């Protein structure tokens, strides 16, 4: 090997090493950022719990950090978040899966090339627009047709509009998962004489179930973390929702955990006050919920993943 060739090889190795170091630094930056956020949540939440009862926080039925008598019960926020998330899933999951089945199994290449980009555009609309759409159009429509007792701010309209917002996430990921199912499985089903609908629902969907469930979890996680749309459409009134309050509770306003955090964050409370520190306690609960959902998603993905040769 000539001296020039040796120098070029050394330069190439140096370049590859430098590129690898840059990629490693980017990966570590994301890990460090995540760890820093979690550490801030834990330390500031611990500071809050050192001054306020943890038991009172997780079992309290009244959330009033800014108005006397001051109370920090997270149950009203938790119940509002769970109700909102459940209703959102009822809207988004069926529609998202049906859209994915159509795109994967029924739509032509031309139609798929039109509908899928349209869904992606739907996902790019600012969430504040969704909120005002629910407030100005969906709520008046429901009040004037089938739900005359519905309030101006209510969790049902917020769930409908956020459900529409996360349909692209569920449909896109589910469709990609379904399209990854080998055509040999479909052809085997057709060989047995079953219909296209039966092939789609009994062969393709079960084979792609890990990706479909992952799309559910990702969409629901986004719904849990949604702030602007739900704040505008559902109001900002923290109240404890109990089972016997349903179904009438869906026609009334609620406050979710994210909305409560925004309210505290933009208020004029001192950065060292107990009310401000409660923001991190609520954030820790929210983080625990989303982390649990993602762990469940990973378990389902690994447990039911199909491997094709």
C-alpha positions, 0 to 999 in steps of 0.5 A, spaced: 500 500 500 502 506 498 503 512 502 498 516 499 493 510 500 495 509 507 493 516 508 487 516 505 485 510 509 487 514 515 483 520 513 477 515 512 477 512 518 478 519 522 472 521 518 467 515 520 470 516 527 468 523 528 461 521 524 460 516 529 462 520 535 457 526 533 451 521 532 453 518 539 453 525 542 446 526 539 443 520 542 446 521 549 443 528 548 436 526 548 437 521 554 440 526 558 435 531 556 429 526 558 433 524 565 434 532 566 426 533 565 425 526 570 430 529 575 426 536 575 419 533 576 422 528 582 426 533 586 420 539 585 415 534 587 419 531 593 419 538 595 412 539 594 410 533 598 415 535 604 410 541 605 404 537 603 401 531 605 402 525 599 396 522 601 392 528 601 394 529 594 392 522 591 386 522 595 383 529 595 377 531 592 378 538 591 383 542 587 384 549 589 391 551 589 390 559 588 383 560 592 382 559 599 381 554 602 387 552 598 387 544 597 391 540 593 387 534 591 389 531 584 383 526 584 378 531 580 384 532 575 385 525 574 378 523 573 377 529 568 383 526 564 381 519 564 374 521 562 376 525 557 381 520 554 376 514 554 371 518 550 377 520 545 379 513 545 372 511 543 372 516 537 379 515 535 380 508 535 374 505 531 375 510 526 383 510 525 383 502 525 377 502 519 381 508 516 387 503 516 384 497 513 381 501 508 388 504 506 391 497 506 386 492 503 381 496 499 384 503 497 387 503 490 394 506 489 392 512 487 386 513 492 391 511 497 396 517 495 390 522 496 388 520 502 394 518 506 397 525 505 390 528 507 390 525 513 397 527 515 395 534 513 390 533 518 395 531 523 399 538 522 393 543 524 394 547 530 391 544 536 388 551 538 384 551 531 381 544 533 379 547 540 375 553 537 372 548 532 369 544 537 367 551 541 364 554 535 361 548 531 361 542 534 358 544 541 352 548 538 351 543 533 350 538 538 346 542 543 341 544 537 340 537 535 340 531 540 343 534 546 339 541 548 342 540 556 349 540 553 353 546 556 357 551 552 364 548 555 363 540 555 368 534 555 364 530 550 366 536 544 373 536 547 373 528 546 370 528 539 375 534 536 381 531 539 379 524 537 379 527 530 386 530 531 389 523 533 386 519 528 391 520 523 396 517 528 392 511 529 391 510 522 398 511 519 401 507 524 396 501 523 396 502 516 404 501 515 403 495 520 398 492 516 401 493 509 407 489 512 403 483 513 406 478 507 401 477 501 402 470 502 397 470 508 392 474 504 393 469 498 392 463 503 385 466 505 383 467 498 385 460 497 380 458 502 374 461 499 373 467 504 371 474 502 376 480 502 372 483 509 374 476 512 381 476 510 382 483 512 379 482 519 381 475 521 388 475 518 391 481 516 388 485 523 390 479 528 397 479 524 398 486 525 396 487 532 402 489 535 403 495 531 395 496 531 396 496 539 402 501 539 398 506 535 393 506 540 397 507 545 401 513 542 395 516 540 392 515 547 398 518 550 398 524 545 390 525 547 393 525 555 398 530 553 393 535 549 392 542 552 390 547 548 384 544 544 381 540 551 382 547 555 378 551 550 373 546 548 372 543 555 373 549 560 377 549 566 373 547 571 376 542 576 370 537 579 370 530 581 367 525 576 364 519 579 361 513 576 354 515 578 355 522 575 355 518 568 353 519 562 350 526 564 358 528 566 360 528 559 355 534 558 359 538 563 366 542 563 372 538 566 379 540 568 385 535 565 391 535 568 395 538 563 390 544 563 391 545 570 399 545 569 398 551 564 393 555 569 398 554 574 404 556 570 401 562 567 398 565 573 402 570 578 404 565 583 411 565 586 416 560 584 417 558 591 410 558 593 407 551 594 402 552 589 407 553 584 411 546 586 404 543 586 405 543 578 411 538 578 407 534 583 401 533 577 406 533 572 409 527 575 403 523 575 402 525 568 409 522 567 407 516 570 401 515 566 404 516 560 410 512 562 406 506 564 402 506 557 408 506 553 411 500 557 405 497 556 405 498 549 412 495 548 410 489 552 404 488 547 409 489 541 414 484 544 409 479 546 405 479 540 410 481 534 409 476 528 416 474 525 416 472 517 421 469 514 
